[in-house]
Amino acid sequence: MKTTDDLFNLSGRTVLITGGAGHIARRAAAAFLERGADLILVDRHRDVLASAQDSLSALGHGGTITTMTADLEQPEDVAELIQRVHQGVTKLDALINAAAFVGTDKIEGWGVPFLEQSLNTWRRCLEVNLTAPFALIQGLYPLMEKAPSPAIVNISSIYGQVGPDMSLYEGTTMGNPAAYAASKAGLAQLTRWLCTTLPSHFRVNTVTPGGVERGQNPEFRTRYIANTASKRMATEEDLVGVLLLLVSDAGAYITGQDIAVDGGWTAK
Ligand SMILES: NC(=O)c1ccc[n+]([C@@H]2O[C@H](COP(=O)([O-])OP(=O)(O)OC[C@H]3O[C@@H](n4cnc5c(N)ncnc54)[C@H](O)[C@@H]3O)[C@@H](O)[C@H]2O)c1
C-alpha cells in the first residue's frame, strides 16, 4: 500500500507551468518543489522569471528550476518554446496552463460594455488563453506520452462556468469582458475533449479558481464576498491542494473534471 507521501511524491517528475512567474503558479511551484519535482517555468518577461526562480530556489527544496521566456500571444514564440522544451527534457510529466490574458483598464476594447469590446482584444485574449494551450499540448504531446501518467491542468475561471453579475463592478474601473469568459469556457471544453480522445494514461483536468484577494476595489470586494458561501476571497494557497492532487499519483483516477476552488461561488 502506498503511503500518502508516496501518492503525492513528485520526485523524478518534470512539471511545466505557463505563467510560471504569476501569483497562483509561483505558490503551486513551491509545493511541487517541496514534493521533489523539477520545474520549467514559462513567462513573458525575463526579470519576473528570474525573481520567481530566486525566491523558489531560496526555499531550498532541491529539484531543478528552468526558466523559459515566451510571449504566448505570439505563435512563433510558442513554436520556439516547444522546440526548447524538446531540447531540454526527454519526457514531461505535467503541463499546467496558467498564463492568461487578463487585460487591464488601459487596454482598448477590454473592460468596457459589450458593444465597445473590440475584436482585436478578443483575438489577443483567445490567443493566450485558448490557442496557446492547444498548441502547447499538441507540441509537447510526444514528451508527455512518454511519462507514465501525464497530467494536463488547464486553469480556467468561474466566468468560464457562469455569466458575470455586472452589478459587482458598478462604480469601479474593473470589467468582465466576453473574451475572458469565452476563452476560459473554451479551455474547460478543451479539457473534456482531450480527456476522451487522448490515450488512456493521460489525465486532463480544469481547475477553476474564484476571485483571489489582491487589494481589489473595496466595494467590489464587499459585494464579491457577500456572494460567496465561504464569505472571503481566495488566496493562492487555496489552489495548492487541488493542483498537487491533479499532477500527482493521488489524482491518478481523476480526469475530464472541472474542479472549482471558489468558496462556493458557482454553487448558487
Ligand atoms: N486571480 C484571480 O482572481 C483568478 C480568478 C480566476 C482564474 N484565475 C486564473 O488563474 C491563472 C493564474 O492567475 P494569477 O491570478 O496567478 O495571475 P497572474 O497575473 O499573477 O499570473 C499570470 C501570469 O501569466 C503571465 N502571462 C500573461 N500573458 C502572457 C503571455 N502572453 N505569455 C506568457 N505569459 C503570460 C503573466 O506574466 C503572469 O506572470 C490565470 O489563468 C487566471 O486567468 C485567476
Ligand as a Chemical Component Dictionary entry (heavy atoms), coordinates in Angstrom:
data_LIG
# 
_chem_comp.id                   LIG 
_chem_comp.type                 NON-POLYMER 
_chem_comp.pdbx_formal_charge   0 
_chem_comp.three_letter_code    LIG 
# 
loop_
_chem_comp_atom.comp_id 
_chem_comp_atom.atom_id 
_chem_comp_atom.alt_atom_id 
_chem_comp_atom.type_symbol 
_chem_comp_atom.charge 
_chem_comp_atom.model_Cartn_x 
_chem_comp_atom.model_Cartn_y 
_chem_comp_atom.model_Cartn_z 
_chem_comp_atom.pdbx_ordinal 
LIG N1  N1  N 0  -6.513 35.912 -9.718  1  
LIG C1  C1  C 0  -7.785 35.561 -9.833  2  
LIG O1  O1  O 0  -8.684 36.109 -9.164  3  
LIG C2  C2  C 0  -8.185 34.449 -10.768 4  
LIG C3  C3  C 0  -9.502 34.012 -10.748 5  
LIG C4  C4  C 0  -9.881 33.017 -11.635 6  
LIG C5  C5  C 0  -8.960 32.471 -12.500 7  
LIG N2  N2  N 1  -7.668 32.919 -12.490 8  
LIG C6  C6  C 0  -6.745 32.299 -13.438 9  
LIG O2  O2  O 0  -5.638 31.751 -12.732 10 
LIG C7  C7  C 0  -4.479 31.785 -13.559 11 
LIG C8  C8  C 0  -3.332 32.421 -12.803 12 
LIG O3  O3  O 0  -3.724 33.717 -12.441 13 
LIG P1  P1  P 0  -2.960 34.628 -11.381 14 
LIG O4  O4  O 0  -4.001 35.259 -10.564 15 
LIG O5  O5  O -1 -1.852 33.884 -10.751 16 
LIG O6  O6  O 0  -2.457 35.754 -12.393 17 
LIG P2  P2  P 0  -1.046 36.452 -12.546 18 
LIG O7  O7  O 0  -1.309 37.641 -13.407 19 
LIG O8  O8  O 0  -0.388 36.634 -11.244 20 
LIG O9  O9  O 0  -0.240 35.365 -13.388 21 
LIG C9  C9  C 0  -0.426 35.173 -14.757 22 
LIG C10 C10 C 0  0.934  35.060 -15.403 23 
LIG O10 O10 O 0  0.736  34.836 -16.803 24 
LIG C11 C11 C 0  1.720  35.567 -17.489 25 
LIG N3  N3  N 0  1.282  35.875 -18.842 26 
LIG C12 C12 C 0  0.259  36.675 -19.214 27 
LIG N4  N4  N 0  0.223  36.786 -20.550 28 
LIG C13 C13 C 0  1.252  36.038 -21.020 29 
LIG C14 C14 C 0  1.751  35.798 -22.323 30 
LIG N5  N5  N 0  1.213  36.372 -23.407 31 
LIG N6  N6  N 0  2.816  34.980 -22.450 32 
LIG C15 C15 C 0  3.395  34.421 -21.348 33 
LIG N7  N7  N 0  2.974  34.638 -20.099 34 
LIG C16 C16 C 0  1.912  35.443 -19.939 35 
LIG C17 C17 C 0  1.886  36.858 -16.682 36 
LIG O11 O11 O 0  3.132  37.492 -16.970 37 
LIG C18 C18 C 0  1.771  36.341 -15.260 38 
LIG O12 O12 O 0  3.033  36.046 -14.688 39 
LIG C19 C19 C 0  -4.880 32.545 -14.822 40 
LIG O13 O13 O 0  -5.179 31.601 -15.835 41 
LIG C20 C20 C 0  -6.137 33.286 -14.418 42 
LIG O14 O14 O 0  -6.995 33.543 -15.504 43 
LIG C21 C21 C 0  -7.253 33.889 -11.635 44 
# 
loop_
_chem_comp_bond.comp_id 
_chem_comp_bond.atom_id_1 
_chem_comp_bond.atom_id_2 
_chem_comp_bond.value_order 
_chem_comp_bond.pdbx_ordinal 
LIG N1  C1  SING 1  
LIG C1  O1  DOUB 2  
LIG C1  C2  SING 3  
LIG C2  C3  SING 4  
LIG C2  C21 DOUB 5  
LIG C3  C4  DOUB 6  
LIG C4  C5  SING 7  
LIG C5  N2  DOUB 8  
LIG N2  C6  SING 9  
LIG N2  C21 SING 10 
LIG C6  O2  SING 11 
LIG C6  C20 SING 12 
LIG O2  C7  SING 13 
LIG C7  C8  SING 14 
LIG C7  C19 SING 15 
LIG C8  O3  SING 16 
LIG O3  P1  SING 17 
LIG P1  O4  DOUB 18 
LIG P1  O5  SING 19 
LIG P1  O6  SING 20 
LIG O6  P2  SING 21 
LIG P2  O7  DOUB 22 
LIG P2  O8  SING 23 
LIG P2  O9  SING 24 
LIG O9  C9  SING 25 
LIG C9  C10 SING 26 
LIG C10 O10 SING 27 
LIG C10 C18 SING 28 
LIG O10 C11 SING 29 
LIG C11 N3  SING 30 
LIG C11 C17 SING 31 
LIG N3  C12 SING 32 
LIG N3  C16 SING 33 
LIG C12 N4  DOUB 34 
LIG N4  C13 SING 35 
LIG C13 C14 SING 36 
LIG C13 C16 DOUB 37 
LIG C14 N5  SING 38 
LIG C14 N6  DOUB 39 
LIG N6  C15 SING 40 
LIG C15 N7  DOUB 41 
LIG N7  C16 SING 42 
LIG C17 O11 SING 43 
LIG C17 C18 SING 44 
LIG C18 O12 SING 45 
LIG C19 O13 SING 46 
LIG C19 C20 SING 47 
LIG C20 O14 SING 48 
# 
